[in-house]
């Protein structure tokens, strides 16, 4: 029986037409957010993907999609849409400085997805908000002092032994080496030992548990891509669906590792100079000493101790950030050095001179003296930073100084780090690998932030020092003994192609380099 017209067919056509008209006005409404605020926005929206269609459909890496948005205008800020939610891209280095440093009190949260009740491992320092983040940051800051890193240095060095053995064998066999995978294994060994006091040899043993768990989180499976997308780009979807940012096997691995290690040390009164020992201090006393005391002291009556969930969450983010960011930076730096033999020779000359000055030994002090190597690392981070975009959330209404633009509380902020760092207005000849540009630190000033691979301000990467030590160590261990050349495939590649499913820069097909001995033993 017809409801409106004489036939059911006409009723169906009418209802579909009404639905289509309603959807049209709904789409117009959600994609007019920036127009109503007189902020220039990208017009080529594609419901329901907004302006990130190519990223969501895995046609391009998200970093490339953000770069295209960045290049679509010369305006200091640009509105866009991630599915149906508005986001604001900050292009102007001066406004970036305001958000990250001067007016940090308006942008102290990242605005990424986390839910400690549904997903205990999401409650780590990177994702926490407000006072909870502030308090935990203060507790963890003593963990990454230069004194702590110096005490851990021998452990860093010991992890290089299997790296030398592996490269020597491949040099003898004249085999190309996938530096991306090798550096992931090397960094995994360091994190397993320095962070958790556990032996791992992912280089010699491809099925090493730590490496398997690292792959389980970062391998570009559908679920991993969905989890990371919810975390960084669609936090509202993650919250609605109560998404867990890790799978159950990985979660069980982290909790078991933390509990077993802590219980063993407490039962046997063992103290070790590593990250886990400092977490033990937080568990039992609620604080980490700034000095050289690694033992467990009595509880500070005013200090709040950390729960096992909070401890496991910090171990989780330390593990992932520790190996992924460093391995990405090391492998790309080695790529550039393999491509430019003169720069490689200059780095090797510096390594030889500095280590000779220190009795032929690689020491914490000798690494800090390798300034040209540090310039090479800085230039690598400029061109291919491991975190191409920084997230922030406006936590209270904010008017951008010198404008009539007011940002609402809850506005999602996206700072396209890699796009800013490869903009010719900020860095001349941005696609040329030129370490000398970092011989003087003149890129950041009160006029703006142009270089921020580790972020900046109060929420800058807390593990910056450790990341640089780890990166320098990997490069020095390799270039002190070996020469590098591009593999056959890379030699014939005019433009690098990147994995579209990866959130961090990763070459399609791997990063294969040729390795030869510098000083062949007779």
C-alpha positions as CSV (number, residue, x, y, z in Angstrom):
1,X,0.0,0.0,0.0
2,X,1.4,3.4,-1.0
3,X,2.1,5.9,1.7
4,X,2.3,9.2,-0.2
5,X,1.7,8.6,-3.9
6,X,-0.5,6.2,-5.8
7,X,2.3,3.6,-6.2
8,X,5.0,2.2,-4.0
9,X,7.5,2.9,-6.7
10,X,6.9,6.6,-6.6
11,X,7.1,6.5,-2.7
12,X,10.5,4.8,-3.0
13,X,11.7,7.4,-5.5
14,X,10.5,10.2,-3.3
15,X,12.1,8.8,-0.1
16,X,15.4,8.2,-1.9
17,X,15.3,11.8,-3.3
18,X,14.6,13.2,0.1
19,X,17.5,11.2,1.5
20,X,19.8,12.4,-1.2
21,X,18.8,16.0,-0.6
22,X,19.3,15.6,3.1
23,X,22.7,14.0,2.6
24,X,23.6,16.9,0.2
25,X,22.8,19.5,2.8
26,X,24.5,17.5,5.5
27,X,27.7,17.3,3.4
28,X,27.5,21.0,2.7
29,X,27.1,21.7,6.4
30,X,30.1,19.6,7.6
31,X,32.4,20.8,4.9
32,X,31.6,24.5,5.5
33,X,33.2,24.7,9.0
34,X,36.2,26.7,7.8
35,X,34.3,28.9,5.4
36,X,32.1,30.1,8.3
37,X,35.2,31.1,10.1
38,X,36.8,32.9,7.1
39,X,39.7,30.5,7.0
40,X,41.0,29.3,3.6
41,X,40.3,25.6,3.1
42,X,40.9,22.9,0.5
43,X,37.8,22.7,-1.7
44,X,38.3,19.3,-3.3
45,X,36.5,17.3,-0.5
46,X,35.4,13.8,-1.2
47,X,32.8,12.4,1.2
48,X,33.4,10.6,3.4
49,X,37.2,10.9,3.2
50,X,37.4,14.7,3.2
51,X,40.7,15.8,1.7
52,X,42.7,12.7,2.6
53,X,41.1,10.3,0.1
54,X,44.4,9.1,-1.4
55,X,45.8,8.3,2.0
56,X,42.7,6.4,3.2
57,X,42.5,4.5,0.0
58,X,46.3,3.6,0.2
59,X,47.1,5.3,-3.1
60,X,49.8,7.6,-1.4
61,X,51.6,7.7,1.9
62,X,49.9,10.1,4.4
63,X,53.1,12.2,4.5
64,X,52.8,12.8,0.7
65,X,49.1,13.7,1.0
66,X,49.9,16.2,3.7
67,X,52.8,17.6,1.5
68,X,50.3,18.1,-1.4
69,X,47.9,20.0,0.9
70,X,50.8,22.1,2.2
71,X,51.8,23.0,-1.4
72,X,48.3,23.8,-2.5
73,X,48.4,27.3,-0.9
74,X,50.7,30.1,0.3
75,X,48.5,31.0,3.2
76,X,50.0,30.7,6.7
77,X,47.2,28.3,7.8
78,X,45.0,26.0,5.8
79,X,41.7,24.3,6.8
80,X,41.0,20.8,5.6
81,X,38.9,17.8,6.5
82,X,39.9,14.3,7.8
83,X,36.8,12.4,6.8
84,X,34.1,14.7,8.2
85,X,36.1,16.4,10.9
86,X,37.9,19.7,10.4
87,X,41.7,19.9,10.8
88,X,43.9,23.0,10.7
89,X,47.3,22.8,9.0
90,X,49.9,25.3,10.2
91,X,52.3,26.4,7.4
92,X,53.8,29.5,9.0
93,X,56.9,28.8,11.1
94,X,56.1,31.8,13.4
95,X,52.7,30.4,14.2
96,X,54.2,27.0,14.7
97,X,56.5,28.6,17.4
98,X,53.5,30.2,19.1
99,X,51.7,26.8,19.3
100,X,54.6,24.7,20.4
101,X,56.4,27.1,22.7
102,X,55.1,30.6,23.5
103,X,51.4,29.8,23.8
104,X,51.8,26.2,24.8
105,X,49.2,26.5,27.5
106,X,46.5,26.6,24.8
107,X,47.9,23.5,23.0
108,X,49.3,21.2,25.7
109,X,47.5,18.1,24.4
110,X,48.3,16.2,21.2
111,X,44.7,15.3,20.6
112,X,45.5,11.7,19.6
113,X,43.4,8.7,20.5
114,X,43.9,7.0,23.9
115,X,41.6,5.2,26.3
116,X,43.4,3.7,29.3
117,X,40.3,1.7,30.4
118,X,39.9,-0.1,27.0
119,X,43.6,-0.1,26.0
120,X,46.0,0.2,29.0
121,X,49.0,0.5,26.8
122,X,47.7,3.7,25.2
123,X,48.2,5.6,28.5
124,X,51.8,6.5,27.7
125,X,53.6,9.8,27.8
126,X,53.1,10.5,24.1
127,X,49.3,10.4,24.3
128,X,48.5,11.6,27.8
129,X,46.8,14.9,28.4
130,X,46.7,17.8,30.8
131,X,48.0,17.4,34.4
132,X,48.5,13.6,34.0
133,X,50.9,14.2,31.1
134,X,52.7,17.1,33.1
135,X,53.2,14.9,36.2
136,X,54.5,11.9,34.3
137,X,56.8,14.0,32.2
138,X,58.3,15.4,35.3
139,X,58.8,11.9,36.7
140,X,60.4,10.6,33.5
141,X,62.7,13.5,32.7
142,X,65.6,12.3,34.9
143,X,65.6,9.0,33.0
144,X,67.2,10.6,29.9
145,X,69.9,12.8,31.3
146,X,73.4,12.7,29.8
147,X,74.7,11.1,33.0
148,X,72.2,8.2,32.7
149,X,73.0,7.7,29.0
150,X,76.7,7.7,29.7
151,X,76.2,5.0,32.4
152,X,74.3,2.9,29.8
153,X,76.9,3.5,27.0
154,X,78.8,0.2,27.3
155,X,75.5,-1.7,26.7
156,X,75.0,0.3,23.5
157,X,78.5,-0.7,22.4
158,X,78.1,-4.4,23.2
159,X,75.1,-4.5,20.9
160,X,77.3,-3.6,17.9
161,X,79.2,-6.9,17.9
162,X,76.7,-8.9,16.0
163,X,76.3,-6.0,13.6
164,X,80.0,-6.1,12.7
165,X,79.9,-9.9,12.3
166,X,76.9,-9.7,10.0
167,X,78.3,-6.9,7.8
168,X,81.7,-8.6,7.5
169,X,80.1,-11.8,6.3
170,X,78.0,-10.0,3.7
171,X,81.0,-7.9,2.6
172,X,83.0,-11.2,2.1
173,X,80.1,-12.7,0.2
174,X,79.6,-9.5,-1.8
175,X,75.9,-9.5,-0.9
176,X,73.7,-6.4,-0.8
177,X,72.3,-5.6,2.6
178,X,68.8,-4.2,3.4
179,X,69.8,-1.4,5.7
180,X,66.3,-0.6,6.8
181,X,65.7,-4.1,8.2
182,X,69.3,-4.4,9.5
183,X,69.0,-1.2,11.4
184,X,65.6,-2.2,12.8
185,X,67.3,-5.3,14.1
186,X,70.2,-3.4,15.5
187,X,68.0,-0.8,17.2
188,X,65.8,-3.6,18.6
189,X,68.9,-5.2,20.2
190,X,69.8,-1.9,21.8
191,X,66.3,-1.3,23.2
192,X,65.9,-4.8,24.5
193,X,69.2,-4.5,26.4
194,X,69.3,-0.8,27.4
195,X,65.6,-0.6,28.2
196,X,64.8,-3.9,29.6
197,X,68.0,-5.6,30.5
198,X,67.2,-8.6,28.2
199,X,69.5,-10.2,25.6
200,X,68.2,-10.0,22.1
201,X,70.0,-10.8,18.8
202,X,67.6,-9.9,16.1
203,X,70.5,-9.6,13.6
204,X,71.6,-13.3,13.9
205,X,68.1,-14.6,14.7
206,X,65.4,-13.4,12.4
207,X,62.7,-14.9,14.6
208,X,63.9,-13.1,17.7
209,X,60.9,-12.3,19.9
210,X,61.5,-8.6,20.2
211,X,61.8,-8.2,16.5
212,X,58.7,-10.2,15.9
213,X,56.8,-8.0,18.2
214,X,58.1,-4.8,16.6
215,X,56.9,-6.1,13.2
216,X,53.6,-7.1,14.7
217,X,53.0,-3.4,15.6
218,X,54.5,-1.7,12.4
219,X,53.9,-4.2,9.6
220,X,51.4,-2.6,7.2
221,X,48.4,-5.0,7.8
222,X,44.9,-3.7,7.5
223,X,44.4,-3.7,11.3
224,X,47.7,-1.9,12.0
225,X,46.9,0.8,9.4
226,X,43.4,1.2,10.9
227,X,44.8,1.4,14.5
228,X,47.4,4.1,13.6
229,X,44.8,6.0,11.5
230,X,42.4,6.1,14.5
231,X,45.2,7.1,16.8
232,X,46.6,10.1,14.8
233,X,44.0,11.1,12.3
234,X,40.6,9.9,13.4
235,X,40.6,9.8,17.3
236,X,36.9,10.3,17.3
237,X,36.5,7.0,15.4
238,X,38.8,5.2,17.8
239,X,36.9,6.5,20.8
240,X,33.5,5.6,19.3
241,X,34.6,2.0,18.4
242,X,36.8,1.6,21.6
243,X,39.7,0.6,19.4
244,X,42.8,-1.0,21.0
245,X,46.0,0.4,19.5
246,X,47.8,-3.0,19.8
247,X,46.8,-6.6,19.3
248,X,46.4,-9.0,22.2
249,X,49.6,-10.9,21.5
250,X,51.7,-7.7,21.6
251,X,49.9,-6.5,24.7
252,X,50.5,-9.8,26.5
253,X,54.2,-9.7,25.5
254,X,54.7,-6.2,27.0
255,X,52.9,-6.9,30.2
256,X,54.7,-10.3,30.7
257,X,58.1,-8.7,30.0
258,X,57.6,-5.9,32.5
259,X,56.1,-8.0,35.2
260,X,58.6,-10.8,34.9
261,X,61.6,-8.5,34.8
262,X,60.5,-6.4,37.8
263,X,59.6,-9.5,39.9
264,X,62.9,-11.2,39.2
265,X,64.9,-8.1,40.1
266,X,62.9,-7.4,43.3
267,X,63.1,-11.1,44.4
268,X,66.8,-11.3,43.8
269,X,67.7,-7.7,44.8
270,X,69.2,-7.0,41.4
271,X,70.1,-3.5,40.2
272,X,71.0,-2.8,36.6
273,X,71.7,0.5,34.8
274,X,68.8,0.5,32.4
275,X,65.4,2.0,31.7
276,X,63.6,-0.9,33.6
277,X,65.5,-0.1,36.7
278,X,64.3,3.5,36.6
279,X,60.7,2.3,36.1
280,X,61.2,0.1,39.2
281,X,62.1,3.3,41.1
282,X,58.9,4.9,39.9
283,X,56.9,1.8,40.9
284,X,58.3,1.7,44.4
285,X,59.2,5.3,45.3
286,X,57.2,7.4,42.8
287,X,60.3,9.3,41.6
288,X,63.6,8.9,39.7
289,X,66.7,10.4,41.2
290,X,68.7,12.9,39.1
291,X,72.0,11.6,40.5
292,X,73.8,8.3,39.8
293,X,71.8,6.3,42.2
294,X,70.1,3.3,40.5
295,X,69.0,1.5,43.6
296,X,65.5,1.4,45.0
297,X,65.1,3.9,47.9
298,X,62.3,4.3,50.3
299,X,59.0,5.9,49.1
300,X,58.7,9.7,49.0
301,X,55.6,10.3,51.1
302,X,54.4,13.0,48.6
303,X,55.2,11.1,45.4
304,X,52.5,9.0,43.6
305,X,53.8,5.6,42.5
306,X,53.0,4.2,39.1
307,X,50.7,1.2,38.6
308,X,51.7,-1.8,36.5
309,X,49.5,-0.5,33.7
310,X,51.2,2.8,33.7
311,X,54.6,1.2,33.8
312,X,53.8,-1.2,30.9
313,X,52.5,1.7,28.8
314,X,55.8,3.6,29.2
315,X,57.8,0.4,28.3
316,X,55.6,0.0,25.3
317,X,56.2,3.5,23.9
318,X,59.9,3.4,24.8
319,X,60.3,0.1,22.9
320,X,58.5,1.2,19.7
321,X,59.8,4.8,19.5
322,X,63.3,3.6,20.4
323,X,63.8,1.2,17.5
324,X,61.5,2.6,14.8
325,X,62.7,6.3,14.8
326,X,66.4,5.5,15.1
327,X,66.4,2.7,12.5
328,X,64.6,5.0,10.0
329,X,67.1,7.8,10.6
330,X,70.2,5.6,10.5
331,X,69.1,3.8,7.3
332,X,68.3,7.1,5.4
333,X,71.6,8.7,6.6
334,X,73.5,5.6,5.3
335,X,71.6,5.9,2.0
336,X,72.8,9.5,1.5
337,X,76.3,8.7,2.5
338,X,76.4,5.7,0.1
339,X,75.1,8.0,-2.6
340,X,77.8,10.7,-2.0
341,X,81.2,9.2,-1.6
342,X,82.9,12.5,-0.8
343,X,80.6,13.1,2.2
344,X,81.0,9.5,3.3
345,X,84.8,9.9,3.2
346,X,84.6,13.1,5.2
347,X,82.5,11.3,7.9
348,X,84.9,8.4,8.0
349,X,87.9,10.8,8.3
350,X,86.2,12.5,11.3
351,X,85.4,9.1,12.9
352,X,89.1,8.0,12.5
353,X,90.5,11.3,13.9
354,X,88.2,11.4,16.9
355,X,88.5,7.7,17.9
356,X,92.3,8.0,17.6
357,X,92.2,10.9,19.9
358,X,90.3,8.7,22.4
359,X,92.8,5.8,22.2
360,X,91.1,4.1,19.3
361,X,87.9,3.6,21.4
362,X,84.3,4.6,20.7
363,X,83.2,6.5,23.8
364,X,80.3,8.7,24.9
365,X,82.6,11.7,24.7
366,X,84.0,10.8,21.3
367,X,80.5,10.5,19.7
368,X,79.6,14.0,21.0
369,X,82.8,15.4,19.3
370,X,81.7,14.1,15.9
371,X,80.2,17.4,14.7
372,X,80.1,16.7,11.0
373,X,78.4,13.3,11.5
374,X,75.8,15.1,13.6
375,X,75.3,17.6,10.7
376,X,74.7,14.6,8.4
377,X,72.1,13.2,10.9
378,X,70.4,16.6,11.2
379,X,70.2,16.9,7.4
380,X,68.8,13.4,7.2
381,X,66.1,14.3,9.7
382,X,65.3,17.4,7.8
383,X,64.7,15.5,4.6
384,X,63.1,12.3,6.0
385,X,62.0,12.8,9.6
386,X,60.5,9.7,11.2
387,X,57.4,11.7,12.3
388,X,56.3,13.7,9.3
389,X,53.4,15.5,11.1
390,X,53.0,16.8,14.7
391,X,49.5,16.7,16.3
392,X,48.2,19.2,18.8
393,X,44.7,20.1,20.1
394,X,43.5,23.6,21.0
395,X,42.5,23.2,24.7
396,X,40.8,26.6,25.1
397,X,39.7,29.3,22.8
398,X,42.7,31.0,21.1
399,X,43.1,34.0,18.9
400,X,46.1,33.8,16.6
401,X,48.1,37.0,17.3
402,X,48.0,39.7,14.6
403,X,44.8,38.2,13.0
404,X,41.1,38.1,13.6
405,X,41.1,34.3,13.5
406,X,39.9,32.6,16.7
407,X,40.3,28.8,17.1
408,X,37.6,26.9,19.0
409,X,38.4,24.6,21.9
410,X,38.9,21.1,20.5
411,X,40.3,22.3,17.1
412,X,42.7,19.6,15.8
413,X,46.1,21.1,14.7
414,X,48.4,19.5,12.2
415,X,52.0,20.7,11.9
416,X,53.5,19.3,8.6
417,X,57.1,19.0,9.8
418,X,58.5,17.3,6.7
419,X,56.7,19.8,4.4
420,X,58.1,22.8,6.3
421,X,61.6,21.3,6.4
422,X,61.6,20.7,2.6
423,X,60.1,24.1,1.6
424,X,62.6,26.1,-0.4
425,X,61.5,29.3,1.4
426,X,62.8,27.7,4.6
427,X,65.8,25.7,3.3
428,X,67.3,26.6,-0.1
429,X,67.8,23.7,-2.4
430,X,65.7,21.5,-0.1
431,X,66.1,18.3,-2.1
432,X,69.9,18.5,-2.0
433,X,71.7,16.6,0.9
434,X,73.9,19.3,2.3
435,X,75.1,18.7,5.9
436,X,77.0,21.9,6.0
437,X,73.8,23.9,6.3
438,X,73.7,22.7,9.9
439,X,77.2,23.8,10.8
440,X,75.5,26.8,12.4
441,X,72.2,26.5,14.3
442,X,70.4,29.4,12.6
443,X,67.2,27.8,11.5
444,X,65.1,28.3,14.6
445,X,64.6,31.7,16.2
446,X,62.0,33.9,17.7
447,X,60.8,34.5,14.2
448,X,59.7,30.9,13.8
449,X,60.4,27.2,13.9
450,X,61.6,25.7,10.6
451,X,63.4,22.6,11.9
452,X,61.7,20.3,14.4
453,X,62.2,16.6,13.8
454,X,61.9,15.9,17.5
455,X,59.1,18.5,18.0
456,X,59.8,21.5,20.2
457,X,58.7,23.1,23.4
458,X,57.5,21.3,26.6
459,X,56.3,18.3,24.5
460,X,59.4,17.9,22.5
461,X,60.6,14.3,22.3
462,X,61.9,13.3,25.8
463,X,64.2,10.7,24.3
464,X,66.0,13.1,22.0
465,X,69.4,12.5,23.6
466,X,69.1,8.8,23.5
467,X,67.9,8.7,19.9
468,X,70.9,10.7,18.8
469,X,73.4,8.5,20.7
470,X,71.8,5.4,19.3
471,X,71.9,6.9,15.7
472,X,75.5,8.0,15.9
473,X,76.5,4.7,17.4
474,X,75.0,2.7,14.5
475,X,76.6,4.9,11.8
476,X,80.0,5.0,13.5
477,X,80.1,1.2,14.0
478,X,79.5,0.7,10.3
479,X,81.6,3.4,8.7
480,X,84.6,2.8,11.0
481,X,84.9,-0.6,9.4
482,X,83.1,-0.6,6.1
483,X,82.5,1.4,2.9
484,X,79.0,1.8,1.5
485,X,77.7,2.0,-2.1
486,X,74.1,2.1,-3.5
487,X,72.7,-1.3,-4.4
488,X,72.1,-2.0,-8.1
489,X,68.4,-1.2,-7.9
490,X,69.0,2.2,-6.1
491,X,71.7,3.1,-8.5
492,X,69.2,3.0,-11.3
493,X,66.4,4.7,-9.4
494,X,65.9,8.4,-10.3
495,X,63.0,9.0,-7.9
496,X,62.6,7.2,-4.6
497,X,59.3,5.3,-4.2
498,X,57.8,5.0,-0.7
499,X,55.6,2.4,0.9
500,X,52.1,3.8,0.8
501,X,51.0,1.7,3.8
502,X,53.8,3.0,6.1
503,X,53.3,5.9,8.6
504,X,57.1,6.4,8.7
505,X,59.3,6.9,5.6
506,X,60.1,3.4,4.1
507,X,61.4,2.7,0.6
508,X,59.4,0.4,-1.5
509,X,61.2,-2.9,-1.8
510,X,63.8,-2.1,0.9
511,X,67.0,-0.1,1.1
512,X,69.7,-2.3,-0.3
513,X,73.3,-1.1,-0.1
514,X,76.6,-2.7,-1.1
515,X,79.1,-3.2,1.8
516,X,82.9,-3.6,1.4
517,X,85.7,-3.7,4.0
518,X,87.6,-0.5,4.6
519,X,90.7,-2.3,6.1
520,X,90.7,-5.9,4.9
521,X,92.6,-8.1,7.3
522,X,95.4,-10.1,5.6
